[in-house]
Amino acid sequence: MSAALLLLWALSPPPAPPRDPLLNRLAEEAEVFAQSAAKLVGEETLRQRALKSSTRFRPRIGQAALEPPKPVYQSRELISEFGYTTIGALWHEAREVRGIDGKTVQNTEKARQKLVLGLRSDDDLVKKKLLEDLEKHGLVGSATDFTLSLLMFRGRNLDNYQFKQVRRERVGADEAVIFSFTQAGGEEAFTIFQGKRTVRQKLTGHVWLRAGDGLPLRIHLTSTIPGKDSSGDIIDEAVIDYLRNPAGLLLPASVRHYRMGGTMMLAENNFTYGNFKRFSADSEIKFTPAEDEAPPATTPPNRRPNP
């Protein structure tokens, strides 16, 4: 072999290590979800316990004046029609609230029709109103887009994350292999509303894949926003569980989200999902149970655009 060939060999990068087959299955399920999400609507129930901001001055005397005020929490429950939309190249959750704290805001049919008309709109301003429905109804520290976490792992997006297999444990009846991951590139994964400010975050976390076939069962996310004062950093942590429906489509089942400010809990959000249906693209909106249709066939990940 000539010296020139030896030099070329030395300069060539080493071949990339083979990807774990379980991660390949993760990418396949993310592709199927991406192809199905835009035509799905379901029901979301959000139960929130959040720190209540005090806007009134309450004078304190005696020993009480020497102690820091005790935090006061408020509890809320919102039931919404729920779906997915895109603005530009980014996916988002969208919702139309139909009930607050046991009181009906609008009936299910009206809320669902309004949601679907918004999802089908070509006007991004119309879509953005659907993204802000939680904050509009007075929820504190609402964070969204958690159920879209599966889309982070579509096809070539896997190269934006560094994975490491860390342990095994059971999720219900299934044994799962847990991989830690760190986002090194690509678009930030979820949206946080802080007043009029919108924050999008890169993430670290873990993903639970069924040991036998790599089916995604759970995703755990953490994100930190550096604090601006002595109250400390704002830390968001979420656990998203997915379940396969009878037709084989993987859908979100629940999200547990906690927001901490330093050592104080700012908000606890518990989301549950169900009653998913597909809606047609016809001029007359029709709904069919998601269980009635099989999921679309997957397209090779490297032929799909990133979300």
Stockholm file with secondary structure:
# STOCKHOLM 1.0

chainA/1-307         MSAALLLLWALSPPPAPPRDPLLNRLAEEAEVFAQSAAKLVGEETLRQRALKSSTRFRPRIGQAALEPPKPVYQSRELISEFGYTTIGALWHEAREVRGIDGKTVQNTEKARQKLVLGLRSDDDLVKKKLLEDLEKHGLVGSATDFTLSLLMFRGRNLDNYQFKQVRRERVGADEAVIFSFTQAGGEEAFTIFQGKRTVRQKLTGHVWLRAGDGLPLRIHLTSTIPGKDSSGDIIDEAVIDYLRNPAGLLLPASVRHYRMGGTMMLAENNFTYGNFKRFSADSEIKFTPAEDEAPPATTPPNRRPNP
#=GR chainA/1-307 SS CCHHHHHHHHHSCCCCCCCCHHHHHHHHHHHHHHHHHTTEEEEEEEEEEEECCCCSCCCCCTHHHHSCCCCCEEEEEEEEEEEEEEETTEEEEEEEEEEETTEESSCHHHHHHHHHHHHHCSCHHHHHHHHTHHHHTTCSSCEECGGGGGGGGSGGGGGGEEEEEEEEEEETTEEEEEEEEEECSSSCCEEEEETTEEEEECCEEEEEEETTTCCEEEEEEEEEECCSSTTCCEEEEEEEEEEECTTSCEEEEEEEEEEEETTEEEEEEEEEEEEEEEECSSSSCCEEEGGGSCCCCCCCGGGSCCC
#=GC SS_cons         CCHHHHHHHHHSCCCCCCCCHHHHHHHHHHHHHHHHHTTEEEEEEEEEEEECCCCSCCCCCTHHHHSCCCCCEEEEEEEEEEEEEEETTEEEEEEEEEEETTEESSCHHHHHHHHHHHHHCSCHHHHHHHHTHHHHTTCSSCEECGGGGGGGGSGGGGGGEEEEEEEEEEETTEEEEEEEEEECSSSCCEEEEETTEEEEECCEEEEEEETTTCCEEEEEEEEEECCSSTTCCEEEEEEEEEEECTTSCEEEEEEEEEEEETTEEEEEEEEEEEEEEEECSSSSCCEEEGGGSCCCCCCCGGGSCCC
//
